[in-house]
């Protein structure tokens, strides 16, 4: 994809998430997301943090020295910002949907997979179907596969060959695992909600190959 395509998808996903949040009760916003110990509102606020340079997330690159510290800062920033925004969370995300601000040590490629995956982290527990654009999911999966921290996807999936059924995409070598691009992206980032959509002789092995964080 071209640079502008990434930002087009990022903006559309942010607007869609804001629309999803509209009208949710406080109880549902306080419900659990797919991220352990993160409320629905915390995950949404994490996405909002990216567009607000005053949050600690923008200084994370220089403020932490290891993965554990990064994840703690990430969560603390999100929780604090969620509480600060309160009922204005959806409006804030919508108003900043077109922002191209980036925290330290990240880029538009990381921002794309972040908004795609966290959109599912919000939608799935709420029982709200949300489909990723296949082109965007494929580009996001390429980035997750290429980087190490925080998912270590190539290392975790060693000995497996992952193949998308709905687009031209294959990574890895070994026993085949097949599935929709969305399911493969979620799996690469450590989510288990799409395991039932994976097929092939390597599919039973995938459940045990999860990152510590993500």
C-alpha positions as CSV (number, residue, x, y, z in Angstrom):
1,X,0.0,0.0,0.0
2,X,1.0,3.6,-0.5
3,X,1.7,6.0,2.4
4,X,-1.6,7.8,1.9
5,X,-3.5,4.5,1.9
6,X,-2.4,3.8,5.4
7,X,-3.7,7.1,6.7
8,X,-6.9,6.7,4.8
9,X,-7.6,3.4,6.5
10,X,-6.4,4.7,9.9
11,X,-8.8,7.6,9.7
12,X,-11.7,5.4,8.6
13,X,-11.1,2.9,11.5
14,X,-10.9,5.7,14.1
15,X,-14.2,7.1,12.8
16,X,-15.8,3.6,12.9
17,X,-14.6,3.0,16.5
18,X,-16.0,6.4,17.6
19,X,-19.3,5.4,16.0
20,X,-19.2,2.1,17.8
21,X,-18.6,3.8,21.2
22,X,-21.5,6.2,20.7
23,X,-24.4,5.4,22.9
24,X,-22.6,2.7,25.0
25,X,-23.6,2.8,28.6
26,X,-21.0,3.5,31.3
27,X,-21.4,-0.1,32.4
28,X,-20.5,-1.4,28.9
29,X,-17.6,1.0,28.6
30,X,-16.3,-0.3,31.9
31,X,-16.6,-3.9,30.7
32,X,-13.6,-6.1,29.9
33,X,-11.9,-5.8,26.5
34,X,-9.9,-8.6,24.8
35,X,-6.8,-7.1,26.5
36,X,-6.3,-8.6,30.0
37,X,-7.1,-6.0,32.7
38,X,-8.1,-3.3,30.2
39,X,-11.6,-1.9,30.1
40,X,-13.3,-1.2,26.8
41,X,-12.8,2.5,27.5
42,X,-9.1,2.0,28.3
43,X,-8.5,0.4,24.8
44,X,-10.4,3.3,23.2
45,X,-8.4,5.8,25.2
46,X,-5.2,4.2,24.1
47,X,-6.1,4.9,20.5
48,X,-7.0,8.4,21.5
49,X,-3.6,8.8,23.3
50,X,-1.8,8.4,19.9
51,X,-3.3,11.7,18.7
52,X,-2.6,13.7,21.9
53,X,1.0,14.7,22.3
54,X,0.6,15.7,26.0
55,X,0.1,12.1,27.1
56,X,3.0,10.1,28.5
57,X,2.7,7.6,25.6
58,X,4.4,10.1,23.3
59,X,7.5,10.0,25.5
60,X,7.5,6.2,25.9
61,X,10.5,5.7,23.7
62,X,12.8,7.6,26.1
63,X,10.9,7.0,29.4
64,X,11.2,3.2,29.5
65,X,14.1,0.7,29.3
66,X,12.4,-2.6,28.8
67,X,9.2,-4.3,27.5
68,X,7.6,-4.7,30.9
69,X,8.0,-1.0,31.7
70,X,6.6,-0.1,28.2
71,X,3.4,-2.1,28.7
72,X,2.9,-0.7,32.2
73,X,3.3,2.9,30.9
74,X,1.0,2.1,28.0
75,X,-1.8,0.8,30.3
76,X,-1.4,3.6,32.8
77,X,-1.6,6.3,30.1
78,X,-4.7,4.7,28.7
79,X,-6.5,4.3,32.0
80,X,-5.7,7.9,33.0
81,X,-6.7,9.3,29.7
82,X,-10.0,7.3,29.7
83,X,-10.9,8.7,33.1
84,X,-9.9,12.3,31.9
85,X,-12.0,12.1,28.8
86,X,-15.0,10.4,30.4
87,X,-18.1,10.8,28.3
88,X,-16.2,12.7,25.7
89,X,-14.1,9.7,24.6
90,X,-16.0,9.0,21.3
91,X,-16.1,12.6,20.3
92,X,-12.4,13.0,21.0
93,X,-11.5,10.1,18.7
94,X,-13.8,11.3,16.0
95,X,-12.4,14.9,16.1
96,X,-8.8,13.6,15.9
97,X,-9.5,10.8,13.4
98,X,-7.4,12.5,10.7
99,X,-4.5,13.3,13.0
100,X,-1.1,12.1,11.8
101,X,0.8,12.7,15.1
102,X,2.9,9.7,16.1
103,X,4.3,8.7,19.5
104,X,8.0,8.0,19.8
105,X,9.4,5.0,18.1
106,X,6.4,4.2,16.0
107,X,5.1,4.9,12.5
108,X,2.0,4.8,10.3
109,X,2.5,1.0,9.7
110,X,2.3,0.3,13.4
111,X,-0.5,2.7,13.9
112,X,-2.6,0.8,11.3
113,X,-2.3,-2.6,13.0
114,X,-2.9,-0.9,16.3
115,X,-6.2,0.6,15.3
116,X,-7.3,-2.5,13.4
117,X,-6.6,-5.0,16.2
118,X,-7.8,-2.8,19.0
119,X,-11.0,-2.2,17.1
120,X,-11.6,-5.9,17.5
121,X,-10.5,-5.8,21.2
122,X,-13.4,-3.4,21.7
123,X,-16.0,-4.9,19.4
124,X,-15.7,-8.6,20.1
125,X,-16.6,-8.5,23.8
126,X,-19.5,-6.2,23.0
127,X,-20.8,-8.7,20.5
128,X,-20.6,-6.1,17.7
129,X,-19.5,-7.5,14.3
130,X,-16.6,-5.5,12.9
131,X,-14.9,-6.5,9.6
132,X,-11.4,-5.3,8.7
133,X,-10.7,-4.2,5.1
134,X,-8.8,-7.1,3.7
135,X,-6.1,-4.8,2.1
136,X,-5.5,-3.0,5.3
137,X,-5.4,-6.3,7.3
138,X,-2.8,-7.7,4.9
139,X,-0.6,-4.7,5.2
140,X,-0.9,-4.8,9.0
141,X,0.0,-8.5,9.1
142,X,3.1,-7.8,7.0
143,X,4.2,-5.2,9.6
144,X,3.4,-7.5,12.6
145,X,5.4,-10.3,10.9
146,X,8.3,-8.0,10.1
147,X,8.8,-6.5,13.6
148,X,9.9,-8.3,16.8
149,X,8.5,-6.5,19.8
150,X,5.9,-6.9,21.1
151,X,4.5,-9.9,19.3
152,X,7.5,-11.9,18.2
153,X,5.3,-13.4,15.5
154,X,8.0,-15.0,13.3
155,X,9.6,-16.6,16.3
156,X,6.3,-17.8,17.8
157,X,5.1,-19.2,14.5
158,X,8.3,-20.9,13.6
159,X,7.6,-24.2,11.7
160,X,4.2,-23.0,10.4
161,X,3.2,-21.6,7.1
162,X,0.3,-19.1,7.4
163,X,-1.8,-18.6,4.3
164,X,-4.8,-16.2,3.8
165,X,-7.9,-17.6,2.1
166,X,-9.3,-14.2,1.0
167,X,-6.2,-12.5,-0.5
168,X,-2.7,-13.3,-1.8
169,X,-0.7,-13.6,1.4
170,X,1.6,-16.3,2.8
171,X,4.4,-16.2,5.4
172,X,6.5,-18.7,7.2
173,X,7.6,-22.2,6.3
174,X,6.3,-25.6,7.6
175,X,3.0,-27.0,8.4
176,X,0.1,-25.1,6.9
177,X,-2.4,-22.9,8.7
178,X,-5.1,-21.3,6.6
179,X,-7.7,-18.7,7.4
180,X,-9.2,-15.3,6.6
181,X,-6.8,-12.4,6.7
182,X,-8.5,-10.8,9.7
183,X,-8.3,-14.0,11.7
184,X,-4.6,-14.4,10.8
185,X,-3.8,-10.8,11.9
186,X,-5.6,-11.3,15.2
187,X,-3.7,-14.6,15.8
188,X,-0.3,-13.0,15.0
189,X,-1.0,-10.4,17.7
190,X,-1.8,-13.0,20.3
191,X,-5.6,-13.0,20.2
192,X,-7.4,-16.3,20.4
193,X,-10.9,-15.3,19.4
194,X,-10.4,-16.3,15.8
195,X,-8.7,-19.7,16.3
196,X,-11.9,-21.4,15.3
197,X,-11.6,-19.8,11.9
198,X,-8.2,-21.3,11.2
199,X,-7.9,-24.6,9.4
200,X,-5.1,-26.8,8.1
201,X,-2.9,-29.4,9.8
202,X,-1.0,-26.7,11.7
203,X,-4.1,-25.0,13.2
204,X,-4.1,-27.0,16.5
205,X,-0.6,-25.8,17.3
206,X,-1.4,-22.1,17.1
207,X,-3.3,-21.8,20.4
208,X,-0.2,-22.4,22.5
209,X,1.9,-19.8,20.6
210,X,0.9,-16.6,22.2
211,X,3.0,-13.6,23.3
212,X,3.4,-12.6,26.9
213,X,2.2,-9.1,26.0
214,X,0.1,-7.5,23.2
